[in-house]
Amino acid sequence: MATAADELDGQVVMVTGASAGLGEHLAGVLASAGATIAITARRRDRLEGLAGTIEAAGGRALPVTMDVADPASIAAGVAETVAALGKIDVLVNNAGIAITKRAIDCTVEDYDQVMDTNLKGAFFCAQAVARSMIARGGGGRIINMGSLLGLKVLPQLSLYAVSKAALHHMTEAMALEWIRHDIKVNAIAPGYIETEMNRPNWETDGGKALIQRFPARRLGVPSALDGLVLLLASGRSDFITGSVIPIDEAQRLM
């Protein structure tokens, strides 16, 4: 019996923020499912290393240097991908950053840095890829990486929470506009997922105490996202669009 993963054979998937963390992990998962991956980020050396890993495992990857905070860089990266691979079937809009500060201490520079990456960057990546999908006429899928903090708030992460709440609303707006072009737009809202970058935070006394407050008293791992990402990237999700889907083991209900 065919699976959602089987249906990615021949598909071209662009993953932003692929040089580390969830983006790096999901690029490998999608490549293992048969997709050709355009991996994008600012750090060229990390992209080339990931491309080598994917290709050594039998996949195909194209490293594309791209800064999502710069719309001109986005346009160039999408054009480079289409020129090299012929199309983009799926966008995983993953690039994102967080600044941990009390709202009263956030600067204009902090605001611009978070919003330029998490919201403006995601918007113009989706727009550029959607334009290429519409021009080709084959439809496509866009998966925005939202967050538990787009559904609830925590102290000292106000800018991040605002950016992700807006990203969720953006997902719904784009889904409504682009369904006529057979472009499905959805968002995933992960809870607390342990990655290489945030692991030191969870090893502190404060981090350990927070984990004990979770309903399941544990962190998520990147592979917790695999099934839903593969589903939303495939034709098995054909009737799903405009959805924001939590993956948090009930952490949002705390």
C-alpha positions as CSV (number, residue, x, y, z in Angstrom):
1,M,0.0,0.0,0.0
2,A,1.3,3.5,-0.9
3,T,2.1,5.8,1.9
4,A,2.2,9.6,2.2
5,A,6.0,9.4,2.0
6,D,5.9,7.4,-1.3
7,E,4.0,10.3,-2.9
8,L,7.0,12.6,-2.5
9,D,9.0,10.9,-5.2
10,G,9.6,13.4,-7.9
11,Q,8.6,16.3,-5.7
12,V,10.8,19.4,-5.1
13,V,10.6,20.7,-1.5
14,M,12.2,24.0,-0.3
15,V,13.1,24.1,3.4
16,T,14.1,27.5,4.9
17,G,16.3,27.7,8.0
18,A,17.7,24.3,7.1
19,S,21.2,24.9,8.5
20,A,20.3,23.7,12.0
21,G,17.6,22.5,14.3
22,L,14.2,21.5,13.0
23,G,14.9,22.7,9.5
24,E,17.9,20.5,9.2
25,H,16.0,17.5,10.6
26,L,13.0,17.9,8.4
27,A,15.1,18.3,5.3
28,G,16.6,14.9,6.0
29,V,13.2,13.4,6.6
30,L,11.7,14.7,3.4
31,A,14.8,13.7,1.4
32,S,14.4,10.2,2.8
33,A,10.8,10.1,1.6
34,G,12.0,10.7,-2.0
35,A,11.8,14.4,-2.4
36,T,14.5,16.6,-3.9
37,I,15.3,19.2,-1.3
38,A,16.3,22.8,-1.8
39,I,17.9,23.6,1.6
40,T,18.2,27.3,2.3
41,A,19.8,29.4,5.0
42,R,22.6,32.1,5.4
43,R,25.3,29.7,6.5
44,R,26.6,28.2,3.2
45,D,29.1,25.8,5.0
46,R,26.3,24.2,7.0
47,L,24.1,23.8,3.9
48,E,26.9,22.2,2.0
49,G,27.5,19.8,4.9
50,L,23.8,18.9,5.0
51,A,23.6,18.4,1.3
52,G,26.6,16.0,1.5
53,T,24.8,14.0,4.3
54,I,21.6,13.8,2.3
55,E,23.3,12.7,-0.9
56,A,25.5,10.2,1.0
57,A,22.2,8.6,2.1
58,G,20.9,8.4,-1.5
59,G,18.9,11.6,-1.6
60,R,19.3,14.8,-3.6
61,A,19.8,18.3,-2.2
62,L,20.5,21.7,-3.6
63,P,22.1,24.2,-1.2
64,V,20.7,27.7,-1.7
65,T,22.2,30.7,0.2
66,M,19.2,32.8,1.3
67,D,18.4,35.4,4.0
68,V,14.7,35.4,4.7
69,A,14.9,38.8,6.2
70,D,15.8,40.2,2.8
71,P,13.0,40.0,0.2
72,A,15.5,40.4,-2.6
73,S,17.5,37.4,-1.3
74,I,14.2,35.4,-1.1
75,A,13.4,36.2,-4.8
76,A,16.9,35.2,-5.9
77,G,16.8,32.0,-3.9
78,V,13.4,30.9,-5.3
79,A,14.5,31.8,-8.9
80,E,17.8,29.8,-8.4
81,T,15.8,26.8,-7.2
82,V,13.3,26.9,-10.0
83,A,16.1,27.3,-12.6
84,A,18.1,24.4,-11.1
85,L,15.2,22.0,-10.3
86,G,12.4,23.1,-12.6
87,K,9.8,23.8,-9.9
88,I,8.9,24.0,-6.2
89,D,6.1,21.7,-5.1
90,V,6.3,22.2,-1.4
91,L,7.6,25.0,0.9
92,V,8.5,24.3,4.5
93,N,8.6,27.8,5.9
94,N,10.7,27.0,8.9
95,A,13.2,29.9,9.5
96,G,12.7,31.6,12.8
97,I,14.4,33.2,15.8
98,A,13.5,34.2,19.3
99,I,14.7,36.9,21.6
100,T,14.1,36.3,25.3
101,K,13.4,39.6,27.0
102,R,10.7,41.3,29.1
103,A,8.3,43.2,26.8
104,I,9.3,46.5,28.6
105,D,12.9,45.9,27.7
106,C,12.5,45.1,24.0
107,T,14.1,47.5,21.6
108,V,13.0,48.5,18.1
109,E,16.0,46.5,16.8
110,D,14.8,43.4,18.7
111,Y,11.3,43.9,17.2
112,D,12.6,44.3,13.7
113,Q,14.9,41.3,14.0
114,V,12.2,38.9,15.1
115,M,9.4,40.2,12.8
116,D,11.7,40.4,9.8
117,T,12.6,36.7,10.1
118,N,9.5,35.1,11.6
119,L,6.7,37.1,9.9
120,K,8.0,39.3,7.0
121,G,10.4,36.6,5.9
122,A,7.7,33.9,6.1
123,F,5.2,36.0,4.2
124,F,7.6,36.8,1.3
125,C,8.9,33.3,1.1
126,A,5.3,32.0,0.8
127,Q,4.5,34.7,-1.7
128,A,7.5,34.1,-4.0
129,V,7.0,30.3,-3.9
130,A,3.2,30.7,-4.5
131,R,3.9,32.9,-7.5
132,S,6.1,30.2,-9.0
133,M,3.4,27.6,-8.3
134,I,0.7,29.7,-9.9
135,A,2.9,30.4,-13.0
136,R,3.5,26.7,-13.4
137,G,-0.2,25.8,-12.9
138,G,0.4,22.7,-10.9
139,G,-0.7,23.8,-7.4
140,G,1.4,23.1,-4.4
141,R,1.7,23.0,-0.6
142,I,3.0,25.5,1.9
143,I,3.7,24.4,5.5
144,N,4.4,27.3,7.9
145,M,6.2,26.6,11.1
146,G,4.1,28.2,13.8
147,S,4.4,27.6,17.5
148,L,2.6,26.7,20.7
149,L,3.4,30.4,21.7
150,G,1.2,31.5,18.8
151,L,-1.7,29.9,20.8
152,K,-0.7,31.0,24.3
153,V,1.8,33.4,25.8
154,L,4.7,33.1,28.3
155,P,6.7,35.8,30.0
156,Q,9.8,37.2,28.2
157,L,8.8,35.9,24.8
158,S,6.3,38.5,23.7
159,L,7.9,39.3,20.4
160,Y,8.2,35.6,19.4
161,A,4.6,35.0,20.5
162,V,3.2,37.9,18.6
163,S,5.1,36.9,15.4
164,K,3.8,33.3,15.6
165,A,0.2,34.3,16.3
166,A,0.4,36.6,13.2
167,L,1.9,33.7,11.2
168,H,-1.0,31.5,12.1
169,H,-3.4,34.2,10.9
170,M,-1.3,34.6,7.8
171,T,-1.7,30.9,7.1
172,E,-5.5,31.2,7.1
173,A,-5.5,34.3,4.9
174,M,-3.2,32.7,2.3
175,A,-5.1,29.5,2.3
176,L,-8.3,31.3,1.5
177,E,-6.8,33.3,-1.3
178,W,-4.8,30.5,-2.9
179,I,-7.1,27.6,-2.8
180,R,-8.4,28.5,-6.2
181,H,-4.9,27.8,-7.5
182,D,-4.9,24.4,-5.7
183,I,-2.2,25.7,-3.2
184,K,-2.8,24.3,0.2
185,V,-1.4,26.4,3.1
186,N,-1.2,25.0,6.6
187,A,0.7,25.6,9.8
188,I,2.2,23.3,12.4
189,A,2.3,24.6,16.0
190,P,4.9,22.6,17.8
191,G,5.2,22.7,21.6
192,Y,8.5,22.4,23.4
193,I,10.9,20.4,21.2
194,E,14.5,19.7,22.3
195,T,17.1,20.6,19.7
196,E,20.9,21.0,19.8
197,M,20.5,24.8,20.1
198,N,18.1,24.8,23.1
199,R,19.4,21.8,25.0
200,P,21.5,23.8,27.4
201,N,18.4,25.7,28.5
202,W,16.6,22.5,29.4
203,E,19.6,21.3,31.5
204,T,19.2,24.2,33.9
205,D,17.3,24.0,37.1
206,G,14.6,26.3,35.6
207,G,14.4,24.2,32.5
208,K,14.0,21.0,34.5
209,A,11.3,22.5,36.6
210,L,9.4,23.6,33.6
211,I,9.5,20.1,32.1
212,Q,7.9,18.8,35.3
213,R,4.9,21.1,34.7
214,F,4.2,19.6,31.3
215,P,1.2,17.2,31.2
216,A,3.5,14.3,30.1
217,R,6.6,15.7,32.0
218,R,8.8,15.4,29.0
219,L,10.1,17.4,26.0
220,G,9.2,16.6,22.4
221,V,11.9,15.5,19.9
222,P,12.2,16.6,16.3
223,S,10.9,13.3,15.0
224,A,7.5,14.1,16.6
225,L,6.9,16.4,13.7
226,D,7.8,13.9,11.0
227,G,4.4,12.3,10.4
228,L,2.4,15.5,10.1
229,V,5.0,17.2,7.9
230,L,5.0,14.2,5.5
231,L,1.2,14.2,5.5
232,L,0.9,17.9,4.7
233,A,3.6,17.7,2.0
234,S,1.7,14.9,0.2
235,G,-1.5,14.4,-1.7
236,R,-3.0,12.6,1.3
237,S,-3.7,16.1,2.8
238,D,-5.6,17.3,-0.2
239,F,-8.7,18.4,1.8
240,I,-6.6,20.2,4.5
241,T,-5.9,23.9,4.1
242,G,-6.0,26.9,6.4
243,S,-5.4,24.7,9.4
244,V,-3.1,25.4,12.4
245,I,-2.3,22.0,13.9
246,P,-0.7,21.7,17.4
247,I,1.9,19.0,18.1
248,D,2.5,19.6,21.8
249,E,1.3,16.6,23.8
250,A,-1.3,18.9,25.4
251,Q,1.3,21.5,26.6
252,R,-1.1,24.2,25.4
253,L,-3.7,23.0,27.9
254,M,-1.4,23.7,30.9
